[in-house]
Amino acid sequence: MTDTAIASREFRRVLGGFASGITVVTAVVDGAPVGMTCQSFFSLSLDPPLIAFSPSRTSASYPLIRGAGAFCVNILEAGQEQLCNQFARTGTDKWRGVAWRPGSTGSPILQGVLASIDCTLEQEHETGDHYLTIGRVVALESDPDRHPLLYFNGAYERLHRPAA
């Protein structure tokens, strides 16, 4: 098996078994909202408070977000599959029917999300076919009564808690 075969088939299969939350990263550019779905997201540091996400180098939306210098990571709630799909598309009006309000950086906080993490762009690194983007957290909020939308083995999943 070649490295390419591992990267394209086996890599996706094995890492698809790692359940992750789904986010929509948003910003405002020239007064207009921009955004993209991003599954590769994680907390990076408590002191200072830093997060990271990894957009594809082929993303049409990410260069706009980078240029804004600030962004909001919106963690999707169970049931927001349609919102996830809407922001994953290219060449469509991603914002049609989407309610939002500006966060502390002006970046959109989407209505009904589990959490929002408002950031300024701290650093960016090219790595493989993605960027590693680091944000300094300036504000955050969450609703502890909401449950996350998850992605596992190529499908949406929901967190199921046993009855008390």
C-alpha contacts under 8 A as a table, 3 or more apart, distances in Angstrom:
res1	aa1	res2	aa2	distance
1	M	5	A	6.22
1	M	6	I	6.91
2	T	5	A	5.22
2	T	6	I	6.40
3	D	6	I	5.11
3	D	7	A	6.09
4	T	7	A	5.04
4	T	8	S	6.07
5	A	8	S	5.33
5	A	9	R	5.85
5	A	10	E	6.98
6	I	9	R	5.67
6	I	10	E	4.76
6	I	11	F	5.44
7	A	10	E	6.34
7	A	11	F	4.84
7	A	12	R	7.13
8	S	11	F	6.07
8	S	12	R	6.37
9	R	12	R	5.47
9	R	13	R	6.25
10	E	13	R	5.02
10	E	14	V	5.99
11	F	14	V	5.41
11	F	15	L	5.98
12	R	15	L	5.33
12	R	16	G	5.63
13	R	16	G	5.14
13	R	17	G	6.92
13	R	153	N	7.36
14	V	17	G	5.60
14	V	18	F	7.75
15	L	18	F	5.42
16	G	19	A	7.15
16	G	152	F	5.90
16	G	153	N	4.58
16	G	154	G	6.41
17	G	152	F	5.89
17	G	153	N	5.25
18	F	152	F	6.39
18	F	153	N	7.68
19	A	150	L	6.41
19	A	151	Y	5.57
19	A	152	F	4.61
19	A	153	N	7.65
20	S	39	Q	6.88
20	S	150	L	5.48
20	S	151	Y	5.44
20	S	152	F	6.84
21	G	39	Q	6.47
21	G	75	I	7.22
21	G	76	L	7.44
21	G	148	P	6.48
21	G	149	L	5.91
21	G	150	L	4.56
21	G	151	Y	6.25
22	I	37	T	7.30
22	I	38	C	6.26
22	I	39	Q	4.75
22	I	40	S	7.90
22	I	41	F	7.99
22	I	75	I	6.12
22	I	76	L	5.81
22	I	84	C	7.58
22	I	149	L	6.31
22	I	150	L	6.21
22	I	151	Y	6.94
23	T	37	T	5.79
23	T	38	C	5.21
23	T	39	Q	5.99
23	T	41	F	7.50
23	T	73	V	6.23
23	T	74	N	5.26
23	T	75	I	4.47
23	T	76	L	5.56
23	T	84	C	7.68
24	V	35	G	6.50
24	V	36	M	5.40
24	V	37	T	4.34
24	V	38	C	5.80
24	V	73	V	5.95
24	V	74	N	5.10
24	V	75	I	6.67
24	V	76	L	7.25
24	V	84	C	7.04
24	V	87	F	7.00
25	V	35	G	5.41
25	V	36	M	5.45
25	V	37	T	6.36
25	V	38	C	6.76
25	V	71	F	6.61
25	V	72	C	5.59
25	V	73	V	4.52
25	V	74	N	6.06
26	T	33	P	7.04
26	T	34	V	5.62
26	T	35	G	4.16
26	T	36	M	6.68
26	T	65	I	7.02
26	T	71	F	5.46
26	T	72	C	5.19
26	T	73	V	6.56
26	T	74	N	7.60
26	T	107	S	6.03
26	T	108	P	5.78
26	T	109	I	7.68
27	A	33	P	5.80
27	A	34	V	5.40
27	A	35	G	6.37
27	A	65	I	5.57
27	A	68	A	6.56
27	A	70	A	6.50
27	A	71	F	4.66
27	A	72	C	6.43
27	A	106	G	7.44
27	A	107	S	4.39
27	A	108	P	6.12
28	V	31	G	5.84
28	V	32	A	5.32
28	V	33	P	4.37
28	V	34	V	5.91
28	V	65	I	7.56
28	V	68	A	6.55
28	V	71	F	7.86
28	V	106	G	6.79
28	V	107	S	5.50
28	V	108	P	7.21
29	V	32	A	5.30
29	V	33	P	6.30
29	V	34	V	6.96
29	V	64	L	6.81
29	V	65	I	7.53
29	V	67	G	7.77
29	V	68	A	5.81
33	P	95	W	7.71
33	P	107	S	7.58
33	P	108	P	6.93
34	V	61	S	6.80
34	V	64	L	7.31
34	V	65	I	7.06
35	G	61	S	6.37
35	G	62	Y	7.90
35	G	65	I	7.48
35	G	87	F	6.43
35	G	94	K	7.55
36	M	61	S	6.26
36	M	62	Y	7.40
36	M	87	F	4.91
36	M	88	A	5.85
37	T	84	C	5.99
37	T	85	N	7.69
37	T	87	F	5.20
37	T	88	A	4.98
38	C	41	F	7.01
38	C	53	F	7.40
38	C	54	S	7.47
38	C	55	P	6.70
40	S	53	F	5.39
40	S	54	S	5.39
40	S	55	P	7.46
41	F	51	I	7.55
41	F	52	A	5.73
41	F	53	F	4.20
41	F	54	S	6.68
42	F	51	I	5.87
42	F	52	A	5.49
42	F	53	F	6.44
43	S	50	L	6.42
43	S	51	I	4.34
43	S	52	A	6.25
44	L	49	P	7.61
44	L	50	L	5.25
44	L	51	I	4.82
44	L	52	A	6.23
45	S	48	P	6.07
45	S	49	P	5.28
45	S	50	L	4.87
45	S	51	I	6.84
46	L	49	P	4.47
46	L	50	L	6.61
47	D	50	L	7.62
48	P	136	R	7.46
49	P	136	R	5.99
49	P	137	V	5.53
50	L	134	I	6.67
50	L	135	G	5.55
50	L	136	R	4.68
50	L	137	V	5.72
51	I	134	I	5.75
51	I	135	G	5.32
51	I	136	R	6.68
51	I	137	V	7.07
52	A	132	L	6.72
52	A	133	T	5.40
52	A	134	I	4.40
52	A	135	G	6.06
53	F	132	L	6.06
53	F	133	T	5.38
53	F	134	I	6.76
54	S	130	H	6.00
54	S	131	Y	5.26
54	S	132	L	4.74
54	S	133	T	5.96
55	P	59	S	6.81
55	P	62	Y	6.76
55	P	130	H	5.60
55	P	131	Y	5.66
55	P	132	L	7.23
55	P	133	T	7.72
56	S	59	S	5.33
56	S	129	D	6.18
56	S	130	H	4.27
56	S	131	Y	6.38
57	R	129	D	5.69
57	R	130	H	4.85
57	R	131	Y	6.28
59	S	62	Y	5.57
59	S	63	P	7.48
60	A	63	P	6.61
60	A	64	L	7.77
60	A	90	T	7.33
61	S	64	L	5.50
61	S	65	I	6.52
62	Y	65	I	4.95
62	Y	66	R	6.05
63	P	66	R	5.01
63	P	67	G	6.10
64	L	67	G	5.06
64	L	68	A	6.35
65	I	68	A	5.17
65	I	69	G	6.93
65	I	70	A	7.22
65	I	71	F	6.64
66	R	69	G	5.54
66	R	70	A	7.45
66	R	121	L	7.34
68	A	71	F	7.39
69	G	120	T	5.93
69	G	121	L	5.16
70	A	105	T	6.40
70	A	107	S	6.98
70	A	118	D	7.68
70	A	119	C	5.63
70	A	120	T	4.13
70	A	121	L	5.42
71	F	105	T	7.28
71	F	107	S	5.42
71	F	108	P	7.96
71	F	118	D	6.03
71	F	119	C	5.39
71	F	120	T	6.32
71	F	121	L	7.39
72	C	103	G	7.55
72	C	107	S	5.58
72	C	108	P	6.52
72	C	109	I	6.72
72	C	116	S	6.49
72	C	117	I	5.40
72	C	118	D	4.26
72	C	119	C	5.90
73	V	116	S	5.61
73	V	117	I	5.02
73	V	118	D	6.45
73	V	119	C	7.87
74	N	109	I	6.54
74	N	110	L	6.68
74	N	113	V	6.32
74	N	114	L	7.57
74	N	115	A	5.93
74	N	116	S	4.52
74	N	117	I	6.52
75	I	113	V	5.89
75	I	114	L	5.53
75	I	115	A	5.12
75	I	116	S	6.15
75	I	148	P	7.46
76	L	80	Q	6.23
76	L	84	C	7.70
76	L	113	V	4.97
76	L	114	L	5.61
76	L	115	A	7.36
76	L	148	P	6.10
76	L	149	L	5.68
77	E	80	Q	5.75
77	E	112	G	7.26
77	E	113	V	5.30
77	E	114	L	4.91
77	E	146	R	6.45
77	E	147	H	5.61
77	E	148	P	4.43
77	E	149	L	4.90
78	A	81	E	7.45
78	A	146	R	7.73
78	A	147	H	5.64
78	A	148	P	4.95
78	A	149	L	3.96
78	A	150	L	7.42
78	A	157	E	7.98
78	A	158	R	5.92
78	A	159	L	7.95
79	G	82	Q	7.89
79	G	149	L	6.76
80	Q	83	L	5.26
80	Q	84	C	6.38
80	Q	149	L	6.96
81	E	84	C	5.02
81	E	85	N	6.24
81	E	149	L	7.48
81	E	156	Y	7.37
82	Q	85	N	5.08
82	Q	86	Q	6.04
83	L	86	Q	5.02
83	L	87	F	6.35
84	C	87	F	5.49
84	C	88	A	6.25
85	N	88	A	5.03
85	N	89	R	6.65
86	Q	89	R	5.79
86	Q	94	K	5.62
87	F	90	T	7.97
87	F	94	K	5.42
89	R	92	T	6.54
89	R	94	K	7.38
93	D	96	R	5.72
95	W	98	V	5.20
98	V	110	L	7.36
98	V	111	Q	7.73
99	A	110	L	6.18
99	A	111	Q	5.53
100	W	108	P	5.79
100	W	109	I	5.39
100	W	110	L	4.41
100	W	111	Q	5.27
101	R	108	P	5.51
101	R	109	I	5.37
101	R	110	L	6.76
101	R	111	Q	7.56
102	P	105	T	7.41
102	P	106	G	4.62
102	P	107	S	5.34
102	P	108	P	4.65
102	P	109	I	5.91
103	G	106	G	4.93
103	G	107	S	5.34
103	G	108	P	5.92
103	G	109	I	5.85
103	G	118	D	6.60
104	S	107	S	7.28
104	S	118	D	6.83
104	S	138	V	7.68
104	S	139	A	6.73
105	T	118	D	6.67
105	T	119	C	7.26
105	T	120	T	7.62
107	S	118	D	7.26
109	I	116	S	6.36
110	L	113	V	6.14
113	V	116	S	7.13
114	L	142	S	5.77
114	L	143	D	5.65
114	L	144	P	7.61
114	L	146	R	5.62
114	L	147	H	6.78
114	L	148	P	6.54
115	A	140	L	7.38
115	A	141	E	5.61
115	A	142	S	4.02
115	A	143	D	6.38
116	S	140	L	5.54
116	S	141	E	5.51
116	S	142	S	6.43
117	I	137	V	6.57
117	I	138	V	7.81
117	I	139	A	6.11
117	I	140	L	4.44
117	I	141	E	6.77
118	D	137	V	5.84
118	D	138	V	5.76
118	D	139	A	5.09
118	D	140	L	5.91
119	C	135	G	5.30
119	C	136	R	5.11
119	C	137	V	4.40
119	C	138	V	5.36
119	C	139	A	7.07
120	T	135	G	5.47
120	T	136	R	5.30
120	T	137	V	6.75
120	T	138	V	7.12
121	L	124	E	7.95
121	L	133	T	7.59
121	L	134	I	6.37
121	L	135	G	4.70
121	L	136	R	6.40
122	E	133	T	7.79
122	E	134	I	5.42
122	E	135	G	4.96
122	E	136	R	5.72
123	Q	133	T	6.03
123	Q	134	I	5.07
123	Q	135	G	6.99
124	E	131	Y	6.61
124	E	132	L	5.61
124	E	133	T	4.48
124	E	134	I	6.08
125	H	131	Y	5.53
125	H	132	L	5.06
125	H	133	T	6.53
126	E	129	D	7.77
126	E	130	H	6.34
126	E	131	Y	4.55
126	E	132	L	6.36
127	T	130	H	5.56
127	T	131	Y	5.56
127	T	132	L	6.68
128	G	131	Y	7.65
137	V	140	L	7.36
143	D	146	R	5.78
144	P	147	H	7.85
147	H	158	R	7.63
147	H	159	L	6.71
148	P	158	R	6.78
148	P	159	L	6.77
149	L	156	Y	6.99
149	L	157	E	6.40
149	L	158	R	5.63
149	L	159	L	7.54
150	L	156	Y	5.67
150	L	157	E	4.90
150	L	158	R	5.77
150	L	159	L	7.34
151	Y	154	G	6.62
151	Y	155	A	5.60
151	Y	156	Y	4.62
151	Y	157	E	5.70
152	F	155	A	5.48
152	F	156	Y	6.37
152	F	157	E	6.52
